[in-house]
Structures are given as structure tokens and as C-alpha cells.
């Protein structure tokens, strides 16, 4: 009898959790800049029922950049860490003062909620070098990244990197402009629970540029590139997945088959010939 009761209780809880996760939130988040992110000093408010308490969680987790497209089952980062919690009421104006993920719930026993990301003051077009260096991870070696972040003269390491790969100051300027324009565009277009340049669409956009065609597929979208690297047409499929913090986001279907086109394209960045 005790075992039957335990099984019934387990089934009941599974049903309850499923219903809770699938339930629609009865509130929304209003950001003062009308985007899905907030800079320091900008504000947000919860658009919901007057008198209802809403619970805000701030995660200090620094999410990892997306792994290359041929890396399957990659470690996606550190455990989520809640460093601050507080309570707000509907339409109360709250100032954002921390970088990281904000997650709001009306029911703390549920998984459902709404979220947005707190970003740096120079987002989406980074101007401070400490925010610029990390975005170069997709075309840099581990030693190069260490020299940007921890070297005695990181700005000089940054300049020397681009001069070495470009071969001339003029080509270096061209490549820097191209790379960081793509970083900015990725931040604007793809930011969800983490900065756009760190997302699956962000990494592909930065390395390969804007796709030649975008088409709908079952459960997602397909980006197609007419490659000039003797690979023929290259396609990347992104599938829309449920996300606890932002409703949904797109995840790349990774494959080892992308290895050659990835390294060939990164090589073009690193020998200064990418157009």
C-alpha cells in the first residue's frame, strides 16, 4: 500500500509539473528601451495584476560562447548561480544595476517565468577592450586569448594579432571593421538569455556572415550559404527550442561534417583573405 501511494504521488507530481511548465505566464516584462536587454541605469517593470507579488532572481552566471558547429555534446558552461533575489509589485519601476540574467516569476513553485539580460553599458557595439577581447574566441588560439585578457599589454596583443593575420594596416582595419560589425549585428539580432554573439546563430553569423538564403523547415529555420571554398552549398539548421528564461530560442543542429568548412573559413580570417 505504501508503494502504491508513492507511485501515485510521483505520477501526480509529474502531471502537475508538466501543467505548470506549459502554463502561460499571466504577466510580461516592460523594458525602458523596448529591447530584450537592459544596460546599467535602465529600468524594467512587471506588467501584471495589481497587488500580486512578483519574484525577481538575478543570475551572475557568465554564459559560455557557442561551441563550433562540428562540436556535439559540448559542455555549455558553469552551473546557474542565483546571487540576488527580491520582490516587486506590478508596474513598479526597477533600475537595472547588474550584468547578468534577470528572471521573474509570479509562482516560485513553477518553472515558468519571464527573463531578460542585463548587459554592459557599451552593448551592443562594444567599445571597451575588456568586452571586445572575448568575442575573438572564434578565430583565436587559447594562447592568443590569454594574451588579450591576461597579458601585460593586451591592447598591443590585440593590434599585433590583426596586423599579423592581415599582413598590412589597411587590411587589418578592413578585417576589424568586418568582424566587429558582425559581432554588433549578432548582439542586436540574436540576444536572448545571453549576448547575441554567444548564441548558435551568433557564431555562424560572425564567421560566415549573413546567409544567402533563409528558409523555414519543420521546427526551425535553415541558413544556406553559396560557399566559395569548393564545398558547394553549406546549410545550417536551427531548431526552435523551449527556454525557461526567454520562451524559446534557436539551437544549431551540430554535425562533425561541418569540420572542414569551419576550419577553412576560420583560416581565411587568420590569413587575411576573407572578403
Secondary structure, DSSP 8 states (H G I E B T S, - for coil): -HHHHHHHHHHHHHHHHHHHHHS--S-EEEETTSSSEE-TT-EEEEES-TT-EEEEEEE---------TT--S----S---EEEEEEEETT--EE--SSEEEEEES-TTSS--EEEEE--TT-SS--SHHHHGGGGGGTS-HHHHHHHHHSTTHHHHHHHHHHHHHSSHHHHHHHHHHHHHHHHHHHHHH-SSS-GGGSHHHHHHHHH-S-SEEEEETTEEEEEEE-SSSS-EEEEEEEEEEETTTEEEEEE---GGGHHHHHHHHHHHHTT---
